[in-house]
């Protein structure tokens, strides 16, 4: 059973698992998904890509940022049957650029490792916002074949 | 003077009167002296003005002294004025000279005075020419810097002033780079060579200008003009250059100075010809800085001299230095985005700007010698590393096994400062070891400690802060200060690591985040190195200002179990150094003997620029006062530890946490690129004190507020380590923000046994209330629930039953 004690101005409540089984009746205000103040996920409400999404890490801001943006935009807006099939050149450019900075964009076979620096920031910053996103970001580069996509995967995965 | 005169006028009659009376008295006395000298009253005590000879004399003396004083004053003033005038002119010349690029300028500059005086001859030739030509040239850029240089070469003392303004204006061919002009004038010799130069030999133009008043003509034929104008002498570029500039006429010295320049120029000239125009700009900068003008340097310089001038193809001439110029000086003179400070907030802003403004050119200026890095591992993960070379590599292992460096990006991410303006896709450049000492908001530019000026379009101030020190330690003297560490930067970490291996006892003063984390880190080492770790603070328990008392006490027990001797309610009264050991005396009489002190007593926000920039400083929280969008002025933003901002939900505050630096830096970067968003996404913070005490928190977490804590019993699964492994994120805080590394290292310790005795406060949620609204939440050993906490604070609602709110966190679940 839960019990309570008061130490001066501080109140302490101890609860058992059963105490917390009943759903909460605390009311939370509904969120407006288009609230401009809120941190946006990878895809903005108007459908554009949010290049400043923490989930992208430093991909859009590094030395190969412009190539990455081109490739990813092309992919994002691609309406082909095989999404992104017309973007091979863009991805190739991006890969070439990344190969010039092996320290920043490690070209490892092993997807998970060496992420550390590649995006520097790596990790999706937006946890909650991000929770909805990962599946999205994971799937988008799916068709891409270059290493870069694996990098993206790595980033979002971490 | 006038006063003197009036006074004299007033006193004169008196003096005369008194003297007359005096004389009369004397006569009378004389006449009567024979009879009764003593009869005549010697009215020397009288108060009247005509009182006696003595008074007269006094008057005369006073008046005389006043006059003499006045005369001396006048003389001094007049002399001083002219001297000051001279000095000012020289100063202007030398200043413009410095800025002017070419090295040749430097040598010339160094001799401004010398040149000025000794070269009267040179002056005439250069000056007159310079004067007329310069006027027409009055280049748009008018960089005063440029002006001085021309001045130098030709500054005859008297005309110096005249010449200076002229030279400044001179920018030979409408070059924005005025600096070039000075060079030009200096190097008449360059002129001939210039002709061949592909880039418009701006240099020559000035020279020419002097000769040929009509600017257009001059500019068009810089070469031609220059030769004739420049110099009286020469056909040979080299020789000419020298003589031209200095006007050889005279002094060997000036000539010598000029020569390096000149020679540089001529030599450079041929070289320049082959050089692409861009380098010219940078060279001036560099040249100026390097007085010795080796031929090599002169090349760039040469290119610059002509280049300096207008011709340069680069419009940004002014901006950059890059190019062949010698190292260090390559500082762009203009950058669209300037970030002052090279810490977390600055880096986050740089990333944000680059993401939103394609091809943005961002310049970070920092007085540290390292590129941007994250601070939390300096007091946590780095201490737990098994790698003996960790102080060099600065790499640490995160919980999930991934290793990373504390640097946000490896050096290859950044581009060189000098290449910034030329980079077609922009980039981020970091200028290390340079401190911004002055900020001119009106002129949109800053000045570095080496007198370089950089202008900007948008500026971010992210200067962070410096650790506070205890007054008793500051007053205790050099010996004590040598054994004290104020912990903040990488070098503090390196030095403390070294110290911890070599001493027997370390005392940490301060019971907040940094103090407690360091105490725990060092405490873990205490067993390996036979090191005594003491922590003392005025509060009752660790984190006394953050955690409610019961939790603070519980935490203190945890810290003690990490091997730390905790002395609470300790106020330091004095510190002395005795027999190479430090003796700390507390107010209550206790004495602590130790080898080294680490002071972790707070951070003083760095607002040095507030004065010169005219920015507001907050009196309650310290730091620069900015609005909810982190803006101080229309194109100045402040982020990170130094920003006292308005939080729409929680009111005005200043936050010194890592995640806040990331969030505010990112927001500032967004606003610098036009987002106009207020601070809305609440930042969080975390701390781990040992392997089984860890918490994440958000909002205002002040122990003076009333709190409501809801706890469940902790199981073995509720430790920070377990949390990270479980969520698979590896780094607890990475799930919240980027670049954060947390997670205490698994320390073998006694986790299981500890748990048993653990009080009831195994895991739970603590709400901090202000006027019945939740303004802060601590997630105690409960992880990956931060978004819910953030939501509750964002709503800002009054909840009747906080237990219901606590249910949202599912604290019993793992």
Boltz contact constraints between the chains, C-beta under 6 A:
constraints:
  - contact:
      token1: [A, 7]
      token2: [B, 550]
      max_distance: 6.0
  - contact:
      token1: [A, 9]
      token2: [B, 706]
      max_distance: 6.0
  - contact:
      token1: [A, 10]
      token2: [B, 548]
      max_distance: 6.0
  - contact:
      token1: [A, 10]
      token2: [B, 707]
      max_distance: 6.0
  - contact:
      token1: [A, 11]
      token2: [B, 708]
      max_distance: 6.0
  - contact:
      token1: [A, 12]
      token2: [B, 709]
      max_distance: 6.0
  - contact:
      token1: [A, 13]
      token2: [B, 710]
      max_distance: 6.0
  - contact:
      token1: [A, 13]
      token2: [B, 803]
      max_distance: 6.0
  - contact:
      token1: [A, 14]
      token2: [B, 711]
      max_distance: 6.0
  - contact:
      token1: [A, 14]
      token2: [B, 760]
      max_distance: 6.0
  - contact:
      token1: [A, 15]
      token2: [B, 710]
      max_distance: 6.0
  - contact:
      token1: [A, 15]
      token2: [B, 712]
      max_distance: 6.0
  - contact:
      token1: [A, 17]
      token2: [B, 812]
      max_distance: 6.0
  - contact:
      token1: [A, 20]
      token2: [B, 807]
      max_distance: 6.0
  - contact:
      token1: [A, 20]
      token2: [B, 812]
      max_distance: 6.0
  - contact:
      token1: [A, 24]
      token2: [B, 804]
      max_distance: 6.0
  - contact:
      token1: [A, 24]
      token2: [B, 807]
      max_distance: 6.0
  - contact:
      token1: [A, 24]
      token2: [B, 808]
      max_distance: 6.0
  - contact:
      token1: [A, 25]
      token2: [B, 804]
      max_distance: 6.0
  - contact:
      token1: [A, 26]
      token2: [B, 799]
      max_distance: 6.0
  - contact:
      token1: [A, 26]
      token2: [B, 804]
      max_distance: 6.0
  - contact:
      token1: [A, 26]
      token2: [B, 805]
      max_distance: 6.0
  - contact:
      token1: [A, 29]
      token2: [B, 795]
      max_distance: 6.0
  - contact:
      token1: [A, 37]
      token2: [B, 677]
      max_distance: 6.0
  - contact:
      token1: [A, 37]
      token2: [B, 680]
      max_distance: 6.0
  - contact:
      token1: [A, 39]
      token2: [B, 681]
      max_distance: 6.0
  - contact:
      token1: [A, 51]
      token2: [B, 355]
      max_distance: 6.0
  - contact:
      token1: [A, 52]
      token2: [B, 352]
      max_distance: 6.0
  - contact:
      token1: [A, 52]
      token2: [B, 355]
      max_distance: 6.0
  - contact:
      token1: [A, 52]
      token2: [B, 356]
      max_distance: 6.0
  - contact:
      token1: [A, 54]
      token2: [B, 738]
      max_distance: 6.0
  - contact:
      token1: [A, 58]
      token2: [B, 351]
      max_distance: 6.0
  - contact:
      token1: [A, 60]
      token2: [B, 355]
      max_distance: 6.0
  - contact:
      token1: [A, 61]
      token2: [B, 351]
      max_distance: 6.0
  - contact:
      token1: [A, 61]
      token2: [B, 354]
      max_distance: 6.0
  - contact:
      token1: [A, 61]
      token2: [B, 355]
      max_distance: 6.0
  - contact:
      token1: [A, 62]
      token2: [B, 413]
      max_distance: 6.0
  - contact:
      token1: [A, 66]
      token2: [B, 425]
      max_distance: 6.0
  - contact:
      token1: [A, 101]
      token2: [B, 412]
      max_distance: 6.0
  - contact:
      token1: [A, 103]
      token2: [B, 410]
      max_distance: 6.0
  - contact:
      token1: [A, 103]
      token2: [B, 412]
      max_distance: 6.0
  - contact:
      token1: [A, 104]
      token2: [B, 412]
      max_distance: 6.0
  - contact:
      token1: [A, 104]
      token2: [B, 413]
      max_distance: 6.0
  - contact:
      token1: [A, 116]
      token2: [B, 402]
      max_distance: 6.0
  - contact:
      token1: [A, 116]
      token2: [B, 404]
      max_distance: 6.0
  - contact:
      token1: [A, 117]
      token2: [B, 410]
      max_distance: 6.0
  - contact:
      token1: [A, 120]
      token2: [B, 408]
      max_distance: 6.0
  - contact:
      token1: [A, 120]
      token2: [B, 409]
      max_distance: 6.0
  - contact:
      token1: [A, 121]
      token2: [B, 738]
      max_distance: 6.0
  - contact:
      token1: [A, 121]
      token2: [B, 739]
      max_distance: 6.0
  - contact:
      token1: [A, 123]
      token2: [B, 734]
      max_distance: 6.0
  - contact:
      token1: [A, 123]
      token2: [B, 738]
      max_distance: 6.0
  - contact:
      token1: [A, 125]
      token2: [B, 737]
      max_distance: 6.0
  - contact:
      token1: [A, 125]
      token2: [B, 738]
      max_distance: 6.0
  - contact:
      token1: [A, 127]
      token2: [B, 735]
      max_distance: 6.0
  - contact:
      token1: [A, 127]
      token2: [B, 736]
      max_distance: 6.0
  - contact:
      token1: [A, 127]
      token2: [B, 787]
      max_distance: 6.0
  - contact:
      token1: [A, 128]
      token2: [B, 787]
      max_distance: 6.0
